């Protein structure tokens, strides 16, 4: 077994820097304004902090599993950074995990999630300024692309560096995003009763129908003069 002289954990500066980069990145794309916005962003922030704390600070998951990992994989330094990529360790993958399939998939998911957040926020902001529904761009395919973006990013990080805490947090956050989405829909039905009902009837909430290719534009409001 080979051990590295450089420490893999206790690197709290890296925890702060990495967490700050991704949190600021997400903030720049979502621009939370309402209490609901801050709740969704705060939940994502908690996930990111928990992730990087274990990735570079204190590896709670590795400590809890260290005995089993040492017995199951006696040739691996369980406290090395590479061993922290647990999926590669558990699946018996060889080589540097940073160049493996799962890490590449993770990077693609994280990038795709942030792109989706950015495009969704642009459409949502423009619709709010105009007092209209956001039903173009990513909203053409799903009603809540911003929440889908958060979930995709979290899935990307879980594919790269799973921890017990983030694995527990993930389904809780997904349920929270679903509940927030339902509340948004109730408010939209009050503000745009007919238009949103039509939109919701033809557009899925979270999983797109990939045959949908047309971009819908907001329907004009027609006033009928009864006089």
MODELLER restraints for C-alpha pairs under 7 A, 6 or more apart:
rsr = mdl.restraints
at = mdl.atoms
rsr.add(forms.Gaussian(group=physical.xy_distance, feature=features.Distance(at['CA:1:A'], at['CA:75:A']), mean=5.14, stdev=0.5))
rsr.add(forms.Gaussian(group=physical.xy_distance, feature=features.Distance(at['CA:1:A'], at['CA:76:A']), mean=6.23, stdev=0.5))
rsr.add(forms.Gaussian(group=physical.xy_distance, feature=features.Distance(at['CA:1:A'], at['CA:77:A']), mean=6.75, stdev=0.5))
rsr.add(forms.Gaussian(group=physical.xy_distance, feature=features.Distance(at['CA:2:A'], at['CA:77:A']), mean=6.98, stdev=0.5))
rsr.add(forms.Gaussian(group=physical.xy_distance, feature=features.Distance(at['CA:3:A'], at['CA:77:A']), mean=6.33, stdev=0.5))
rsr.add(forms.Gaussian(group=physical.xy_distance, feature=features.Distance(at['CA:8:A'], at['CA:56:A']), mean=6.72, stdev=0.5))
rsr.add(forms.Gaussian(group=physical.xy_distance, feature=features.Distance(at['CA:8:A'], at['CA:80:A']), mean=5.69, stdev=0.5))
rsr.add(forms.Gaussian(group=physical.xy_distance, feature=features.Distance(at['CA:8:A'], at['CA:81:A']), mean=5.14, stdev=0.5))
rsr.add(forms.Gaussian(group=physical.xy_distance, feature=features.Distance(at['CA:9:A'], at['CA:56:A']), mean=4.79, stdev=0.5))
rsr.add(forms.Gaussian(group=physical.xy_distance, feature=features.Distance(at['CA:9:A'], at['CA:57:A']), mean=4.99, stdev=0.5))
rsr.add(forms.Gaussian(group=physical.xy_distance, feature=features.Distance(at['CA:9:A'], at['CA:58:A']), mean=6.18, stdev=0.5))
rsr.add(forms.Gaussian(group=physical.xy_distance, feature=features.Distance(at['CA:10:A'], at['CA:56:A']), mean=6.20, stdev=0.5))
rsr.add(forms.Gaussian(group=physical.xy_distance, feature=features.Distance(at['CA:10:A'], at['CA:57:A']), mean=4.36, stdev=0.5))
rsr.add(forms.Gaussian(group=physical.xy_distance, feature=features.Distance(at['CA:10:A'], at['CA:58:A']), mean=6.13, stdev=0.5))
rsr.add(forms.Gaussian(group=physical.xy_distance, feature=features.Distance(at['CA:11:A'], at['CA:56:A']), mean=5.33, stdev=0.5))
rsr.add(forms.Gaussian(group=physical.xy_distance, feature=features.Distance(at['CA:11:A'], at['CA:57:A']), mean=5.33, stdev=0.5))
rsr.add(forms.Gaussian(group=physical.xy_distance, feature=features.Distance(at['CA:12:A'], at['CA:56:A']), mean=6.67, stdev=0.5))
rsr.add(forms.Gaussian(group=physical.xy_distance, feature=features.Distance(at['CA:12:A'], at['CA:57:A']), mean=5.36, stdev=0.5))
rsr.add(forms.Gaussian(group=physical.xy_distance, feature=features.Distance(at['CA:14:A'], at['CA:56:A']), mean=6.49, stdev=0.5))
rsr.add(forms.Gaussian(group=physical.xy_distance, feature=features.Distance(at['CA:15:A'], at['CA:52:A']), mean=5.31, stdev=0.5))
rsr.add(forms.Gaussian(group=physical.xy_distance, feature=features.Distance(at['CA:15:A'], at['CA:53:A']), mean=5.71, stdev=0.5))
rsr.add(forms.Gaussian(group=physical.xy_distance, feature=features.Distance(at['CA:15:A'], at['CA:56:A']), mean=5.77, stdev=0.5))
rsr.add(forms.Gaussian(group=physical.xy_distance, feature=features.Distance(at['CA:15:A'], at['CA:57:A']), mean=6.31, stdev=0.5))
rsr.add(forms.Gaussian(group=physical.xy_distance, feature=features.Distance(at['CA:19:A'], at['CA:48:A']), mean=6.08, stdev=0.5))
rsr.add(forms.Gaussian(group=physical.xy_distance, feature=features.Distance(at['CA:19:A'], at['CA:49:A']), mean=5.80, stdev=0.5))
rsr.add(forms.Gaussian(group=physical.xy_distance, feature=features.Distance(at['CA:19:A'], at['CA:52:A']), mean=6.33, stdev=0.5))
rsr.add(forms.Gaussian(group=physical.xy_distance, feature=features.Distance(at['CA:23:A'], at['CA:45:A']), mean=6.16, stdev=0.5))
rsr.add(forms.Gaussian(group=physical.xy_distance, feature=features.Distance(at['CA:29:A'], at['CA:117:A']), mean=5.98, stdev=0.5))
rsr.add(forms.Gaussian(group=physical.xy_distance, feature=features.Distance(at['CA:29:A'], at['CA:118:A']), mean=4.81, stdev=0.5))
rsr.add(forms.Gaussian(group=physical.xy_distance, feature=features.Distance(at['CA:29:A'], at['CA:121:A']), mean=6.29, stdev=0.5))
rsr.add(forms.Gaussian(group=physical.xy_distance, feature=features.Distance(at['CA:30:A'], at['CA:117:A']), mean=6.75, stdev=0.5))
rsr.add(forms.Gaussian(group=physical.xy_distance, feature=features.Distance(at['CA:30:A'], at['CA:121:A']), mean=5.80, stdev=0.5))
rsr.add(forms.Gaussian(group=physical.xy_distance, feature=features.Distance(at['CA:32:A'], at['CA:38:A']), mean=5.44, stdev=0.5))
rsr.add(forms.Gaussian(group=physical.xy_distance, feature=features.Distance(at['CA:40:A'], at['CA:177:A']), mean=6.86, stdev=0.5))
rsr.add(forms.Gaussian(group=physical.xy_distance, feature=features.Distance(at['CA:43:A'], at['CA:173:A']), mean=6.81, stdev=0.5))
rsr.add(forms.Gaussian(group=physical.xy_distance, feature=features.Distance(at['CA:47:A'], at['CA:166:A']), mean=6.33, stdev=0.5))
rsr.add(forms.Gaussian(group=physical.xy_distance, feature=features.Distance(at['CA:50:A'], at['CA:166:A']), mean=6.80, stdev=0.5))
rsr.add(forms.Gaussian(group=physical.xy_distance, feature=features.Distance(at['CA:51:A'], at['CA:166:A']), mean=6.53, stdev=0.5))
rsr.add(forms.Gaussian(group=physical.xy_distance, feature=features.Distance(at['CA:54:A'], at['CA:60:A']), mean=6.31, stdev=0.5))
rsr.add(forms.Gaussian(group=physical.xy_distance, feature=features.Distance(at['CA:61:A'], at['CA:163:A']), mean=5.64, stdev=0.5))
rsr.add(forms.Gaussian(group=physical.xy_distance, feature=features.Distance(at['CA:61:A'], at['CA:164:A']), mean=5.78, stdev=0.5))
rsr.add(forms.Gaussian(group=physical.xy_distance, feature=features.Distance(at['CA:66:A'], at['CA:78:A']), mean=6.60, stdev=0.5))
rsr.add(forms.Gaussian(group=physical.xy_distance, feature=features.Distance(at['CA:69:A'], at['CA:78:A']), mean=6.77, stdev=0.5))
rsr.add(forms.Gaussian(group=physical.xy_distance, feature=features.Distance(at['CA:70:A'], at['CA:78:A']), mean=6.68, stdev=0.5))
rsr.add(forms.Gaussian(group=physical.xy_distance, feature=features.Distance(at['CA:77:A'], at['CA:83:A']), mean=6.88, stdev=0.5))
rsr.add(forms.Gaussian(group=physical.xy_distance, feature=features.Distance(at['CA:82:A'], at['CA:97:A']), mean=6.47, stdev=0.5))
rsr.add(forms.Gaussian(group=physical.xy_distance, feature=features.Distance(at['CA:83:A'], at['CA:89:A']), mean=6.06, stdev=0.5))
rsr.add(forms.Gaussian(group=physical.xy_distance, feature=features.Distance(at['CA:84:A'], at['CA:161:A']), mean=6.76, stdev=0.5))
rsr.add(forms.Gaussian(group=physical.xy_distance, feature=features.Distance(at['CA:85:A'], at['CA:97:A']), mean=6.92, stdev=0.5))
rsr.add(forms.Gaussian(group=physical.xy_distance, feature=features.Distance(at['CA:85:A'], at['CA:160:A']), mean=6.23, stdev=0.5))
rsr.add(forms.Gaussian(group=physical.xy_distance, feature=features.Distance(at['CA:85:A'], at['CA:161:A']), mean=5.14, stdev=0.5))
rsr.add(forms.Gaussian(group=physical.xy_distance, feature=features.Distance(at['CA:86:A'], at['CA:161:A']), mean=6.61, stdev=0.5))
rsr.add(forms.Gaussian(group=physical.xy_distance, feature=features.Distance(at['CA:86:A'], at['CA:162:A']), mean=6.56, stdev=0.5))
rsr.add(forms.Gaussian(group=physical.xy_distance, feature=features.Distance(at['CA:88:A'], at['CA:97:A']), mean=6.69, stdev=0.5))
rsr.add(forms.Gaussian(group=physical.xy_distance, feature=features.Distance(at['CA:97:A'], at['CA:103:A']), mean=6.60, stdev=0.5))
rsr.add(forms.Gaussian(group=physical.xy_distance, feature=features.Distance(at['CA:102:A'], at['CA:159:A']), mean=6.17, stdev=0.5))
rsr.add(forms.Gaussian(group=physical.xy_distance, feature=features.Distance(at['CA:102:A'], at['CA:160:A']), mean=6.35, stdev=0.5))
rsr.add(forms.Gaussian(group=physical.xy_distance, feature=features.Distance(at['CA:103:A'], at['CA:160:A']), mean=5.35, stdev=0.5))
rsr.add(forms.Gaussian(group=physical.xy_distance, feature=features.Distance(at['CA:106:A'], at['CA:156:A']), mean=4.17, stdev=0.5))
rsr.add(forms.Gaussian(group=physical.xy_distance, feature=features.Distance(at['CA:106:A'], at['CA:157:A']), mean=6.14, stdev=0.5))
rsr.add(forms.Gaussian(group=physical.xy_distance, feature=features.Distance(at['CA:106:A'], at['CA:159:A']), mean=5.55, stdev=0.5))
rsr.add(forms.Gaussian(group=physical.xy_distance, feature=features.Distance(at['CA:106:A'], at['CA:160:A']), mean=5.60, stdev=0.5))
rsr.add(forms.Gaussian(group=physical.xy_distance, feature=features.Distance(at['CA:107:A'], at['CA:156:A']), mean=6.61, stdev=0.5))
rsr.add(forms.Gaussian(group=physical.xy_distance, feature=features.Distance(at['CA:109:A'], at['CA:152:A']), mean=6.01, stdev=0.5))
rsr.add(forms.Gaussian(group=physical.xy_distance, feature=features.Distance(at['CA:109:A'], at['CA:153:A']), mean=6.03, stdev=0.5))
rsr.add(forms.Gaussian(group=physical.xy_distance, feature=features.Distance(at['CA:109:A'], at['CA:156:A']), mean=4.90, stdev=0.5))
rsr.add(forms.Gaussian(group=physical.xy_distance, feature=features.Distance(at['CA:110:A'], at['CA:152:A']), mean=6.66, stdev=0.5))
rsr.add(forms.Gaussian(group=physical.xy_distance, feature=features.Distance(at['CA:110:A'], at['CA:153:A']), mean=4.42, stdev=0.5))
rsr.add(forms.Gaussian(group=physical.xy_distance, feature=features.Distance(at['CA:110:A'], at['CA:156:A']), mean=5.16, stdev=0.5))
rsr.add(forms.Gaussian(group=physical.xy_distance, feature=features.Distance(at['CA:113:A'], at['CA:149:A']), mean=4.32, stdev=0.5))
rsr.add(forms.Gaussian(group=physical.xy_distance, feature=features.Distance(at['CA:113:A'], at['CA:150:A']), mean=6.40, stdev=0.5))
rsr.add(forms.Gaussian(group=physical.xy_distance, feature=features.Distance(at['CA:113:A'], at['CA:152:A']), mean=5.23, stdev=0.5))
rsr.add(forms.Gaussian(group=physical.xy_distance, feature=features.Distance(at['CA:113:A'], at['CA:153:A']), mean=4.99, stdev=0.5))
rsr.add(forms.Gaussian(group=physical.xy_distance, feature=features.Distance(at['CA:114:A'], at['CA:149:A']), mean=6.50, stdev=0.5))
rsr.add(forms.Gaussian(group=physical.xy_distance, feature=features.Distance(at['CA:116:A'], at['CA:145:A']), mean=6.93, stdev=0.5))
rsr.add(forms.Gaussian(group=physical.xy_distance, feature=features.Distance(at['CA:116:A'], at['CA:146:A']), mean=6.97, stdev=0.5))
rsr.add(forms.Gaussian(group=physical.xy_distance, feature=features.Distance(at['CA:116:A'], at['CA:149:A']), mean=5.53, stdev=0.5))
rsr.add(forms.Gaussian(group=physical.xy_distance, feature=features.Distance(at['CA:117:A'], at['CA:146:A']), mean=5.27, stdev=0.5))
rsr.add(forms.Gaussian(group=physical.xy_distance, feature=features.Distance(at['CA:117:A'], at['CA:149:A']), mean=5.42, stdev=0.5))
rsr.add(forms.Gaussian(group=physical.xy_distance, feature=features.Distance(at['CA:119:A'], at['CA:138:A']), mean=6.97, stdev=0.5))
rsr.add(forms.Gaussian(group=physical.xy_distance, feature=features.Distance(at['CA:120:A'], at['CA:138:A']), mean=5.92, stdev=0.5))
rsr.add(forms.Gaussian(group=physical.xy_distance, feature=features.Distance(at['CA:120:A'], at['CA:145:A']), mean=6.29, stdev=0.5))
rsr.add(forms.Gaussian(group=physical.xy_distance, feature=features.Distance(at['CA:120:A'], at['CA:146:A']), mean=5.89, stdev=0.5))
rsr.add(forms.Gaussian(group=physical.xy_distance, feature=features.Distance(at['CA:123:A'], at['CA:134:A']), mean=6.20, stdev=0.5))
rsr.add(forms.Gaussian(group=physical.xy_distance, feature=features.Distance(at['CA:123:A'], at['CA:136:A']), mean=6.86, stdev=0.5))
rsr.add(forms.Gaussian(group=physical.xy_distance, feature=features.Distance(at['CA:123:A'], at['CA:137:A']), mean=6.63, stdev=0.5))
rsr.add(forms.Gaussian(group=physical.xy_distance, feature=features.Distance(at['CA:124:A'], at['CA:134:A']), mean=5.28, stdev=0.5))
rsr.add(forms.Gaussian(group=physical.xy_distance, feature=features.Distance(at['CA:127:A'], at['CA:133:A']), mean=5.75, stdev=0.5))
rsr.add(forms.Gaussian(group=physical.xy_distance, feature=features.Distance(at['CA:127:A'], at['CA:134:A']), mean=5.23, stdev=0.5))
rsr.add(forms.Gaussian(group=physical.xy_distance, feature=features.Distance(at['CA:133:A'], at['CA:218:A']), mean=6.83, stdev=0.5))
rsr.add(forms.Gaussian(group=physical.xy_distance, feature=features.Distance(at['CA:135:A'], at['CA:216:A']), mean=6.36, stdev=0.5))
rsr.add(forms.Gaussian(group=physical.xy_distance, feature=features.Distance(at['CA:135:A'], at['CA:217:A']), mean=6.66, stdev=0.5))
rsr.add(forms.Gaussian(group=physical.xy_distance, feature=features.Distance(at['CA:135:A'], at['CA:218:A']), mean=6.67, stdev=0.5))
rsr.add(forms.Gaussian(group=physical.xy_distance, feature=features.Distance(at['CA:136:A'], at['CA:215:A']), mean=5.77, stdev=0.5))
rsr.add(forms.Gaussian(group=physical.xy_distance, feature=features.Distance(at['CA:136:A'], at['CA:216:A']), mean=5.53, stdev=0.5))
rsr.add(forms.Gaussian(group=physical.xy_distance, feature=features.Distance(at['CA:136:A'], at['CA:217:A']), mean=6.00, stdev=0.5))
rsr.add(forms.Gaussian(group=physical.xy_distance, feature=features.Distance(at['CA:137:A'], at['CA:215:A']), mean=6.65, stdev=0.5))
rsr.add(forms.Gaussian(group=physical.xy_distance, feature=features.Distance(at['CA:138:A'], at['CA:145:A']), mean=6.19, stdev=0.5))
rsr.add(forms.Gaussian(group=physical.xy_distance, feature=features.Distance(at['CA:139:A'], at['CA:145:A']), mean=6.36, stdev=0.5))
rsr.add(forms.Gaussian(group=physical.xy_distance, feature=features.Distance(at['CA:140:A'], at['CA:215:A']), mean=5.68, stdev=0.5))
rsr.add(forms.Gaussian(group=physical.xy_distance, feature=features.Distance(at['CA:140:A'], at['CA:216:A']), mean=6.16, stdev=0.5))
rsr.add(forms.Gaussian(group=physical.xy_distance, feature=features.Distance(at['CA:141:A'], at['CA:203:A']), mean=6.29, stdev=0.5))
rsr.add(forms.Gaussian(group=physical.xy_distance, feature=features.Distance(at['CA:141:A'], at['CA:208:A']), mean=5.17, stdev=0.5))
rsr.add(forms.Gaussian(group=physical.xy_distance, feature=features.Distance(at['CA:141:A'], at['CA:209:A']), mean=6.79, stdev=0.5))
rsr.add(forms.Gaussian(group=physical.xy_distance, feature=features.Distance(at['CA:141:A'], at['CA:212:A']), mean=6.73, stdev=0.5))
rsr.add(forms.Gaussian(group=physical.xy_distance, feature=features.Distance(at['CA:142:A'], at['CA:203:A']), mean=5.78, stdev=0.5))
rsr.add(forms.Gaussian(group=physical.xy_distance, feature=features.Distance(at['CA:142:A'], at['CA:204:A']), mean=5.17, stdev=0.5))
rsr.add(forms.Gaussian(group=physical.xy_distance, feature=features.Distance(at['CA:142:A'], at['CA:205:A']), mean=5.15, stdev=0.5))
rsr.add(forms.Gaussian(group=physical.xy_distance, feature=features.Distance(at['CA:142:A'], at['CA:206:A']), mean=5.41, stdev=0.5))
rsr.add(forms.Gaussian(group=physical.xy_distance, feature=features.Distance(at['CA:142:A'], at['CA:207:A']), mean=6.49, stdev=0.5))
rsr.add(forms.Gaussian(group=physical.xy_distance, feature=features.Distance(at['CA:142:A'], at['CA:208:A']), mean=5.50, stdev=0.5))
rsr.add(forms.Gaussian(group=physical.xy_distance, feature=features.Distance(at['CA:143:A'], at['CA:203:A']), mean=6.39, stdev=0.5))
rsr.add(forms.Gaussian(group=physical.xy_distance, feature=features.Distance(at['CA:143:A'], at['CA:204:A']), mean=6.27, stdev=0.5))
rsr.add(forms.Gaussian(group=physical.xy_distance, feature=features.Distance(at['CA:143:A'], at['CA:205:A']), mean=4.69, stdev=0.5))
rsr.add(forms.Gaussian(group=physical.xy_distance, feature=features.Distance(at['CA:143:A'], at['CA:206:A']), mean=6.63, stdev=0.5))
rsr.add(forms.Gaussian(group=physical.xy_distance, feature=features.Distance(at['CA:144:A'], at['CA:181:A']), mean=6.82, stdev=0.5))
rsr.add(forms.Gaussian(group=physical.xy_distance, feature=features.Distance(at['CA:144:A'], at['CA:205:A']), mean=5.94, stdev=0.5))
rsr.add(forms.Gaussian(group=physical.xy_distance, feature=features.Distance(at['CA:144:A'], at['CA:206:A']), mean=6.11, stdev=0.5))
rsr.add(forms.Gaussian(group=physical.xy_distance, feature=features.Distance(at['CA:145:A'], at['CA:206:A']), mean=6.97, stdev=0.5))
rsr.add(forms.Gaussian(group=physical.xy_distance, feature=features.Distance(at['CA:147:A'], at['CA:177:A']), mean=6.29, stdev=0.5))
rsr.add(forms.Gaussian(group=physical.xy_distance, feature=features.Distance(at['CA:148:A'], at['CA:206:A']), mean=6.42, stdev=0.5))
rsr.add(forms.Gaussian(group=physical.xy_distance, feature=features.Distance(at['CA:151:A'], at['CA:174:A']), mean=6.97, stdev=0.5))
rsr.add(forms.Gaussian(group=physical.xy_distance, feature=features.Distance(at['CA:188:A'], at['CA:196:A']), mean=6.54, stdev=0.5))
rsr.add(forms.Gaussian(group=physical.xy_distance, feature=features.Distance(at['CA:189:A'], at['CA:196:A']), mean=5.82, stdev=0.5))
rsr.add(forms.Gaussian(group=physical.xy_distance, feature=features.Distance(at['CA:189:A'], at['CA:197:A']), mean=6.76, stdev=0.5))
